[in-house]
Amino acid sequence: MTAPTIIPTSVSGRSAIDVARQCAREAGRRARARFRQPQEISVKGRGNLLSQTDLELETYLTQTLLEEFPDHKVLSEESASTTDTSGWVWVVDPLDGTRNFVSGIPFFCINVALCCDGEPVVGVTHDPNQDESFWAERGAGAWVNDQPARVSEAPSVQQSVVGIDLGYDDGRGTAILGLAHELFPGVQSIRIPGSAALGLAYAACGRYDLFVHHYLFPWDIAAGILLAREAGGTITDHLGGPVTIAGRTVIAGGAAAHADFLRWQHAHAGALDLPPE
């Protein structure tokens, strides 16, 4: 049996989870200060925006994490998206839900995770609008601020609130909408949050019974993988296989609803435009 990985402490003697939580909270404070304020916006694609705040927060997070862990690397959405994931790597989304942020919609977050050879061992998703930090450390459970987080116990898809999101690939987004069309009205409700990271965090604490997405990147999912696992949930790719930070698809939630969703999906496969593996 492989010995568990010992999570390193920072140069200031703090634990990785403490550093991650503090960084995410400070980045969230800065995001709130810039929210609904004039700033430069550029367009990366239809619906995919880059704000001045994204870049400022990424600089802050990268500099702070490397000061505390100078031997680590940083993989981040805007300026370091091709970083090799071997060894100790911080995976950062400085502002997940930029479209919401730019539109003045108060549903966005900061995502910070520490991975060892691609496996998340520390994860934080911080929502500055609700002052909520969803956080987990491998083997220590999942939390919302200081309260334990647990996934839903919904027994079936029919009894579930299902979160979905579209991403920035038109084909995959259309396929997700087709999946939602097939699901409805055989579910309690369907939600589109506009932040994959918060969608996964909501699944980890039972606010969503399931969360489904077909177009993800490591900075979207690294923290959420750990949150779901430590909250007692099941998280896989869209076919039920192992999920990794490099995967593009995810199904996350309570075990019973997750298993029922896979059965439902198999039964409706002919009507669904599922993405390739």
N, C-alpha and C positions, 0 to 999 in steps of 0.2 A: 504494500500500500504506500502510495506517495505521501510524504509528510506534508502537512498543510503549509502553505506559503506564509511566512512571517511578514506582516505588513510593516514597512519601514516607518520610522519616525522622522520628523523634519529636523533641520539643523537647529531650530530653536527648541527642540525637545517635545514638540506637540505631536499628537497622533495625526495620521493622515485624514481621518474623518473629521477631526476638529478643524484642521486647516481647510478642508473642502467646504465644510459648513460655513466657516467664517468668510471665505472667499465668495461663496455663492450669495451669502446675505449682503455683503458689501456691494457686490455687483448689482444685486437687486435694488439696493438703496440708490445706486447711481442711475439705474434704469428708470426708477420711479421719478427721480429728479428731472430726467430728460423727457418723460412721457408727456405727450401733447404739447411739446415745445418745438419751435422751428429748428430744422436741421437738414443737412444734406442727405438726399436719398438717391440711390442709383438702382437700376433695374438689371437683375441677373437673368430674368426670364418672366414669362407671363405669371403674375401673382407672386413672383419670387424677388423680394426686395432686399436691399442692403442699406441699412441706415448708418449714419455717423456713430450712433450709439453702439451698434454691433462692433464696430472696429475699436472704439474706445474701451469697451468692456473686455474684448478679447485681449487687448494689450495689457490691461490691468491684471486679468486672470493669468495670462501666460507669464508675465514678469513675477508675480507674487508666488505662483506655484514653483517656478524654477529657482527663485531665491530660497524657498524652503526645501526644495528637493533638487539640487543642482545636477544630480546624476540621472534624473528622469528626462523623458521627452514629453512633448505636448502635441497632440493631434487635435486640431480645431477647424471649425468650418471655414473661416474666411481666409486665413493666411498660412495655415499649416495642414492642409487637407490630405497631403500625401505622406505624412509621417509614418515610418515603419512601426508596426505595432508589437514588435518583439521587445521583451524586457518590460521595464516599468514605464508606463505611458499614461499621462493624464489626457482624458478625452473630454473636450470642452465644447459646448455650444453656448456662446456668450449671451444669446438672446433667441430662444426658441419661440416662434410665433411672431416673427418680425412683421408679417402682414397685419396681424392684429394690432401690434404696437404702433405701426405707422397710421393705421386707420382710427386710432384712439380707442380701440377695444381692449379693456383691461383683462386680457387673458394671454399672458406670456410668462416665460420663466427663464431661469438660468440653470444650465445642466453641467454638472461636474462629476466625472468618474475617474477612478484610478484603476487601471488594468495591469495585470501581469501576464505577458504573452497572450494578450487578447481576452483574458478572463476578468470580468469586473470583480473587484474586491471591496471597493468603496464607491458609493454613489449618492449624489445629492441632486434633487430637483427642487429649486426654490422659487416659489410664487410670491413676488413682492407685493402684489395687489391684495392678497389675502393674508400676508405675513405667515405663510406656511412653508416649512421645509420638510420635504419627504426625503428621508435618508436611510441608508442601510450600510452595514459593514458585514462582510461575509461571516456567517456563523453567529451573528449577534442580533438577528431579527431586523424588521423594518419599522419605521417610526414616522409619525406626522407630528412635527415639533417634539413634544415629550410624551405622546400617546402611542401605544403599540398600533401598528397597521396590520390588518388582515384582509385577505381577498374575500370576495363575495361567496356565499354559500348557495346562491341560486341554483336550483336543480336542473335547469334546462334553458335552452335558447328562448323558448316561449315566455319564460319568467324573467328574462334579462333585459336590462338597459344596455344597449350595445353602442360603444363609441367607435366611430370610424374617422379616417381622415384621408384626404385625396392626394397629398404630395404634389410634386411639380412635373410629373410625367402624365401627359394627357391621356395616353392609352390606359395606364394603370389606374388613374383617377376615374376614368369612365367605367372601368371594370368594377371598381369599388362601388360606384353608384348603381351599377347593375346588380351587384350582390345585395346592396341595401334594398333595391326594388324587389328582389326575390324574397328577402327576409320579411319585409313589411306586408301585412300587419301581424305576422306571426311572432312578434317580439313585444315587449312592453313599450319600448321607445328606441329611437336612434338619435345619436348626438354627433355633431361634427365640431370638435373644439378649436381646430386651427393651430394646435400645438401637440405634436406627437408625444413630446416628453411629458406634458401634463396629462395627456390621455393615458399613458402607461402608468403614471403615478396614481391617477384616479382608479385604474384597474387594480393596482396594488393595495389600495385601501378600501376597496369595495364600493366606491361611488359609481363606477361602471362595473357591471358584471362581466363584460368582455370588452376588449379593445382590439380592433383589427386594422392593419395598415399594410399597404403593398409597395411603399416607396420610401425606405428609410436609409439613413446613413449612420455611421458609428456614433456621432455626437448626439443623434436623436435618441438612440436606444441603449447606450452603454449603462447609464444609471438605471434605466427602467428594467433591464434584465435582472439586475441584482435586487431591485425593489420587489419585483414580482416573486422572485424565488424566495427571498427572505420573509415575505408576507404569506408564505404558504401556498402560492399560486402555481399555475402551470403556464409556461411561456414557450412557444415553439414557433417555427416558421409556418407559412400558410398551409403546408401539407402535413403538419404534425411532427416534423423532424426537428433536430436540435437547432437552437437559435444561437447565432454568434453576433458579435458587434459588426461583422462585415456583411451580415445578411440584409436583404432588402425588405423582407416580409415578416409579419409577426401576428400571432394570436395570443393574447394574454388575458388571464382571469382565473376564476375559481375552477377547480378540477372538474366538477360535474358539468358546468356550463360549457367549458372548453371541450370536453369529450363529446357533448351533445352537438356542439357547433361543428366539429369534424364529421360527425355522422350526418348532420344536415347537409354539409357541404358536399360530401360524397354522393348523397342521394340527389343533389341538384347540380352535379358537375356539368351535365349536358347543357344547362341553361346559363352557366357562369363562364365568364372569360377569365380564367385563372392565369396568373403570370407564370412564366417558366421557372423551373427550380433554380 
